[in-house]
Amino acid sequence: MKKSIIIFLVAFSLYNCSSDDNGNIMQEEQMEEEMSSEGCNGDVCEATIGTDETMATVPDTAFGTYNVEYTFADTNSPFELGTIATFIVKSDQTLSVEIDGFECITISNPVWRFGADETSGNYTFKDECRDMLAYNLSYNGDGSFNEVNIEPSEGIGFFGQFTLQ
C-alpha cells in the first residue's frame, strides 16, 4: 500500500510540474504575442488614400512580426545596407515600423497601388506624416512573407528593400 501511495505521489507531482511548465510556456507565448501586437509608442500616421489607389485589407495570414535587414539600397535610399528593422503587421490594419537609428512609427490605412490588388500579395502603408516613405509589404503566392520594398509615399520610385534576417 505504501508503495502505491508513493508511486501515486511521484506521478502526481510529475504531472503537476509538467502542467505548470506548459502553463508558463503558454503565458510567455501570450506575453510575446501581446508585446508584438502593441508595436511602438512613437508617432502615428493615418495615411490617406491617393489617386489611383484602393483601400486594402491585409489578410490575417499576413499578421505578425518580421525581423529584417536592408539588403538592397538604391543611391537615393534613406537607409544604409545592413540596417536592421522590425515590421509588425497587426489585426487592426496598422503597421509598426521600428528601424535602427530612426524613431518608430505606426501607420494605418493600407492601400493597393500601381496596379496591385487582393491577388498581388502587396500591401502598402504610406508614411505621409513624417518621413514621406511607403512600406510595400510583399508576400509570396503561398502567403509567406517575402520582403518590404521602400518607396516614396507619393509618386513612383524605389529606394531599396528589407528581407528576412
Number of C-alpha atoms within 10 A of each C-alpha: 6 7 8 9 10 11 12 12 12 12 12 12 12 12 12 12 12 11 12 12 12 12 12 11 12 12 12 12 12 12 12 11 13 11 11 19 20 13 22 18 11 13 13 18 19 16 17 16 16 13 8 9 17 16 16 20 16 23 15 12 12 19 18 17 17 19 16 20 21 23 17 18 18 14 10 9 16 12 22 15 15 14 14 20 22 20 23 23 26 21 16 12 17 22 30 26 22 20 19 12 10 10 12 19 21 23 24 20 21 28 23 23 20 10 10 16 17 12 7 13 22 25 27 28 27 29 24 17 15 11 12 12 18 24 25 23 24 19 18 12 11 8 13 12 19 16 22 25 20 26 21 18 21 14 8 9 11 15 18 21 23 28 18 16 12
